[in-house]
C-alpha cells in the first residue's frame, strides 16, 4: 500500500472496507491517545496512515 496524505474515507476505500468499519477497527486496535490526536482531522498525514494501516492489519504485531 502506498502511504500518502488522505482522508479516512479514502483510506477505507484503499483498504476496501466501509468507513464505519475502519472507525470500529481503529477504536479496537489503536491507543486512545492516538485516536484523540486524529479525532477532528479531515486529512491524515502519511505517518498517521501508516500507523493506522499497520495497527488494524496487525503487520507489526510481535509473535
Residue pairs with C-beta under 8 A, 6 or more apart in sequence:
1 14
1 15
1 53
3 46
3 47
3 49
3 50
3 53
4 46
4 49
5 43
5 44
5 45
5 46
5 49
6 14
6 43
6 44
6 49
7 42
7 43
7 44
8 19
8 22
8 23
8 44
9 19
11 22
11 44
11 49
11 52
11 53
12 18
12 19
12 21
12 22
15 22
15 53
15 56
17 25
22 56
25 56
26 35
26 52
26 55
26 56
27 35
29 55
29 56
29 58
30 51
30 52
30 55
30 56
34 51
38 44
38 48
41 48
44 52
53 59
54 60
